Amino acid sequence: MTRLQEAVLSSEYSPSPVGGALRWSGQVTVRVVASDDNSGIGEVHLSHNPGFEPFSGYPPTGDTTEIPWTLPESGEVHVRVIDRAGNRSEASSVKGSISVYLPLVLRNQ
């Protein structure tokens, strides 16, 4: 049985060329954890569309595969895995958003 166990988004901020402010470029890493008891995972599919038209396919790098991805404005990515026999997992979607919390600076006067 082909199982998509987890799909997680992570990202990092990069300094902006103007003023050194932090900004998010839309680039994330999609970490996919999947397994298959029989033939093994053959490919990981990512898409902006829940119908996977179109999709991008990536070879697995073990039980956990990390893939660089650009999120659309919706912040959603759809993930499924295909085993080597061609069986598909159920699709899953992950939605990400980035919040910035500025530190509070106290000055002693």
N, C-alpha and C positions, 0 to 999 in steps of 0.2 A: 504494500500500500504506500503510495506516494503522499507524504505529509509535509505541508508547509507549516512549520512550528512557530516561526516568529519572523516578523519583518519590522525593523526599527530604523528610524531616521536619526542622523546626527549631523551637526554642521559646526563650522567655526566661522568666526568673524574675521575680517581682514581689514587692515587700516585703509582708510580712504585716502586717495592722493590729495584731496583738498582738506586741509586742516587736521589731518590725522584722526578724524572721527571714525567710529566703528560703523560698519555697514555690512549688510548681508547680501551676498552675491546671488543667492538662489541655489548655490551648489550645496548638495548634501551627500552623505554616504548612506546608502541603503544596505543595512546588514540583514541578510536573509539566512535563517537557520532552517534546514530541511533534511528529510531523511527518506529512504526507500528501503524496504526490507528485502527486496528481490534483486532487481537489476542495477540499482543505484541511480542517483540523480544525474540526468544528462544535460539539462539546461535550466537556467533561471530566466524568466521573462519579466520585463518591466514595461509599463506603458502609462501614458497619461490618460488613456481611454479605458473604461471598465470593460469594453468589448474586445480589448487587445488588438485594435485595428488603428494604427500599426503598433508593433511592439519591438523591443530590442532584446535579443537573446545573449546570454552570457554563460560561459562555462563555469561549473561549480569549482570551488577551490577547497573542497572538503565539506564537512557538515555546515560550516559557516562561510558564506560568500559575501564580501563587501564590494559594493559597486558604486562608483561616483555617478551622481545623477543631478540634473537640473530640474528643480520643481517648477511647475507652471504656477500661475497666479493663484489657482485654487489650493495649492499646497498639497495636492493629493497624488499619490503614485499607486498603481495597481501591480500586484505581484502574483505570480504563479510559478510552479516548478513542473518540469516534465521529466519523467524517468527515462532510462535508456530504452525501454520498451515502447515509449510513446504515450504512456498514461499521464494525464494531467492532474495536478492537485486542484483543490478548490481555490478559486482566486480570493485574494485578500487585498484590502486597500489600507493604506497608511496615510494619515493626513498630518502634516507638520506645519507648525507656525513657530516663529521665533519671537520671543519677548526679551526685551532688554530692560534690566533693572539697574538703574544707576546707583552707585554707592552714595551714602550720606556722608558728607565730610563735615566734621565739627572742628571749629577753630577755638582755641583758648585765647582769650584777649585779656 
